[in-house]
Amino acid sequence: MIRKEERTMKKLLCLMMAVLLACSFTACRDNKPSQYQDFADNYTDRLPDNAEDGLTLHAFNWTYNQIRENLENIANAGFKNVLTMPVQQPKSGGSAWWAFYQPLSFSIGDKSSLGSKDDLVALCREAEKYNICILADIVANHMATTDDEGKEEDGTPTVMAAVADYEPVLYANRNEDTDGNGVTFHHNKNAKGSGAETQYYPYGNLPDLNTANPYVQGRILSLLEECIDAGIDGFRFDAAKHIETSQDPDYASDFWENTVGKAKEYYKKKTGKNLYVYGEILNSPANRPLSYYTSMMLVTDDGFASQYKSAVSKKDPNMILNATLKVDDATKLIAWVESHDEYVSSNTHYTPIRIAKYWAVIAAKKGLGGLYLARPTDGLEVGKIGSYAYESERVAVSNRFHNRFYDAESYESVDGTCYVVEKIGNNDQGVLIINLGDITPQKTVEVAVPHMESGNYYDALTGNKVVVDKGVAKVMFDSNGVAVITRSRDIHPQLTISERDCSFTDDLEVTMNAKNYDEGYYWFNNDKAGKTDISAETTLHMKDHVSDSKVDLHVYLRKGINVFEQTFTYKKMETVEGRFNVLNLDPSYLNGDYELYIWSWLPGKWSKDYEIRDGVMLVDTTGMTGFLIAIFPKGYEITNLNEWDSNVIKQSADIKDDVLRSGFVDMSGF
């Protein structure tokens, strides 16, 4: 007979066994995905071989030397191409960004604030070492005018007289054919050969070139070939839709065939590769088919990203999935999140983190070219880098994903609040996921990835393991909601720094934030033996490390096989108290070769109320809200001190606000 206590004990034992079996079963079910092995992954980050397969950084307002000095970082960030400012001789020497879009020549400018032709050649040679292609911006639709109101005798926009110094035939024939080369501008439309039958779009108050004229075409082709000889690998054509094509029914010309077509042949013969060319066509080409242009070049798709920018606030990934392109063939297009025109004309801008999220869509879109704007400074100064957000790992991981899978099959889908792009091909797989929902830290989200093979993958930004099991990925998103998932376990070290490559007077506080590193240290100047281990946040005072009027801060970070190593330079400036100090002006501006004026406001007026002392321009800024420096020809005298004088050769950016309050400005490079 079994006692009551024994029966009770048996029941308890049975219950415990059942619980243990249930737990064991659950554990096996839940842990099954974690039992997958890592995939063998022999891929190393690299840029595509061809410009058309890569993404482009728009180095807006950068000099050639600044691009050259940053090539390693650009390559590490995954950009294949770099677009320069227009390379022609700009109006006023290129003192402001818009002046580059009013060229004086169809040759590489040698008196440009971007640098010399030799600087451009040096840039192209250095870029080859990193497998980066340099693209040149070309302005072929129009040339420089005097001002917004200037008119020729027939009422059309005035061609700036300085054009004659570089393009005498173009200038001489601007209104009538003086030498048999034909009228070169669309001015007197009644003149024979004036281009009355060709496309005549007004473009602001800028003098429109007669692009059907063979001489005009020859000058532009000469510029393209000069650029190719200098090492340029491609071109952007500004205002391309304002230049007629050979397929236009009423005003056709062979402009593109005789410029881009011949340049492609020239480049192919010289390099064996295809020349990368795209034209700026905003909105639509005036009710004409885009195919008129896409037979010769890529064109811009300025509307693609605008269709999904509100997807984040609406938490609707279908807005991304359903965004359409200008043409069905994405390989004919180049898109952006923001262009330089959009940026400078807007008072509000997305945060760099939001830009990175939108950029991920472009980077992942199969066949689509992408243009990432390196934002300018708030004052839009030429020769100053306004933002280094392009280096951010949030941008770089999307670029590297693009480069790894640019020729793979692509599958787009939506799952809940997630937009999904799977890449399958070449015995490799990956997925980019953008989560538009609320992100909970450390929470795993299941996302459908029906084309992905089961196994272990890794998030390129966080390093987190992502297990794919039977078409479902278990993802832990970072705060921005973007996961870039591949078979690689390698992640890159990250550094953000508060100030870089700038000048200071008394002291400059610099804060560094480092993450994702196994080893990291920094040192000053040539004292590598005195290196210091870096921490997650490090604050430094530059006044404590000055040597020969400057500080070189060297930083080294390593994560696995990936290394970040960079030098930041800070210049210590000596200033005169009580005056505003204009430092490092080109000596030729100070020794009498030119006339140097300042234009101050408010109200606007010209003056020479400054003193030159030991190579420093000292300005009494009492009562000023800002000023700029203007260079005029030697002996030139301004007669009306209260009106702007368009005979200026070169002018600085506006010196105002924080710069004015700082008491000095470093004019190196002006």
Helices and strands as residue ranges (DSSP letters): H 4-31, G 32-35, G 51-53, E 56-58, H 64-69, H 71-76, E 81-86, E 88-90, G 91-93, G 97-101, E 103-108, H 117-129, E 133-139, H 163-166, H 168-172, H 214-230, E 234-238, G 240-242, H 255-256, I 257-261, H 262-271, E 276-279, H 291-294, E 298-301, G 305-307, H 311-314, H 318-321, G 330-332, E 333-336, H 340-345, H 352-364, E 369-373, G 389-391, H 393-405, E 409-415, E 418-425, E 428-435, E 444-448, E 455-459, E 465-469, E 472-476, E 482-486, E 494-497, E 503-504, E 509-515, E 519-524, G 528-530, E 532-533, E 537-541, G 542-545, E 550-559, E 562-572, E 580-583, G 587-589, E 594-601, E 605-607, E 610-613, E 616-619, E 626-633, E 650-651, E 655-656, H 657-662, E 664-666
